[in-house]
Amino acid sequence: MSSSKKFKITLSKAQKNDLINIIVNRRSIKKYKKNSKLIKASLIQYIKVKNKLDKLKKGYVEMAEINLNICEMGFAEDMVVLKEYEAKLAESDLPDDNCSKKRRYILC
């Protein structure tokens, strides 16, 4: 009796097309004597590529969060400086257009 086992895989159309492209584009098809070995190798290659793309996507998402935090820190610092500037303006005396009389401006 044979000790081999069969398994069934369900793929979407996009995954199926990707798998077919991997199989067709392989230069070393001749070294595989059986179709099952070719499919197994192609599936392994497909899974490796998919895992690599998933890691890249995860890395980009993590970097986006880091960039957002850095941006918010810079924006918060700018707001502190702006509030200090507005407070100084509110306390300063500015000349009026009428005969250079001074008046006090209060910003709300």
C-alpha positions as CSV (number, residue, x, y, z in Angstrom):
1,M,0.0,0.0,0.0
2,S,1.0,3.5,-0.7
3,S,1.7,5.8,2.3
4,S,0.9,8.9,0.4
5,K,-2.0,11.1,1.5
6,K,-4.2,13.4,-0.5
7,F,-5.3,16.9,0.6
8,K,-7.6,19.4,-1.0
9,I,-6.9,23.2,-1.0
10,T,-9.5,25.8,-1.8
11,L,-8.1,28.9,-3.5
12,S,-9.8,32.1,-4.6
13,K,-9.5,33.1,-8.3
14,A,-6.7,35.6,-7.6
15,Q,-4.8,33.0,-5.6
16,K,-5.4,30.4,-8.3
17,N,-4.1,32.9,-11.0
18,D,-1.1,33.7,-8.9
19,L,-0.3,30.0,-8.4
20,I,-0.7,29.4,-12.2
21,N,1.7,32.3,-12.9
22,I,4.2,30.8,-10.4
23,I,4.0,27.4,-12.1
24,V,4.2,28.8,-15.6
25,N,7.1,31.2,-14.9
26,R,9.4,28.7,-13.2
27,R,12.4,28.0,-15.3
28,S,13.2,24.7,-13.6
29,I,10.0,22.9,-14.4
30,K,12.0,20.1,-16.1
31,K,13.7,19.0,-12.9
32,Y,10.3,18.1,-11.4
33,K,9.3,14.6,-12.5
34,K,5.9,14.6,-11.0
35,N,3.2,17.2,-11.1
36,S,2.5,16.9,-7.4
37,K,6.1,18.0,-6.6
38,L,5.7,21.0,-8.8
39,I,2.4,22.0,-7.1
40,K,3.9,21.4,-3.7
41,A,6.9,23.6,-4.5
42,S,4.7,26.3,-6.0
43,L,2.4,26.3,-3.0
44,I,5.5,26.7,-0.7
45,Q,6.8,29.5,-2.8
46,Y,3.3,31.2,-2.8
47,I,3.1,30.9,1.0
48,K,6.6,32.4,1.4
49,V,5.7,35.4,-0.9
50,K,2.4,35.9,0.9
51,N,4.1,35.9,4.3
52,K,6.7,38.3,3.1
53,L,4.0,40.7,1.8
54,D,2.1,40.4,5.1
55,K,5.2,41.3,7.1
56,L,5.8,44.3,4.9
57,K,2.2,45.4,5.3
58,K,2.4,45.0,9.1
59,G,5.7,47.0,9.1
60,Y,4.1,49.9,7.2
61,V,1.1,50.0,9.5
62,E,3.5,50.1,12.6
63,M,5.6,52.8,11.0
64,A,2.4,54.8,10.2
65,E,1.5,54.8,13.9
66,I,5.0,55.9,14.9
67,N,5.0,58.7,12.3
68,L,1.6,59.9,13.5
69,N,2.8,60.0,17.1
70,I,5.9,62.0,16.1
71,C,3.7,64.4,14.1
72,E,1.3,64.9,17.0
73,M,4.3,65.6,19.4
74,G,5.6,68.3,17.0
75,F,2.1,69.8,16.7
76,A,1.6,69.8,20.4
77,E,4.9,71.7,20.8
78,D,3.9,74.2,18.2
79,M,0.6,74.8,20.0
80,V,2.4,75.5,23.3
81,V,4.6,78.1,21.5
82,L,1.6,79.6,19.8
83,K,-0.3,80.0,23.1
84,E,2.7,81.7,24.6
85,Y,3.0,84.0,21.7
86,E,-0.7,84.9,21.8
87,A,-0.4,85.5,25.6
88,K,2.4,88.0,25.0
89,L,0.4,89.7,22.3
90,A,-2.6,90.1,24.6
91,E,-0.4,91.8,27.2
92,S,1.4,94.2,24.9
93,D,0.6,97.8,24.2
94,L,0.2,98.6,20.5
95,P,0.1,102.1,19.0
96,D,-3.3,103.3,17.7
97,D,-3.7,104.9,14.3
98,N,-5.1,108.1,15.9
99,C,-2.3,110.4,17.0
100,S,-0.1,107.5,18.3
101,K,-2.2,107.0,21.4
102,K,-1.6,103.6,23.0
103,R,-4.3,101.2,23.9
104,R,-4.3,97.7,25.3
105,Y,-5.5,94.8,23.2
106,I,-6.9,91.7,24.9
107,L,-7.3,88.6,22.8
108,C,-9.9,86.1,23.8
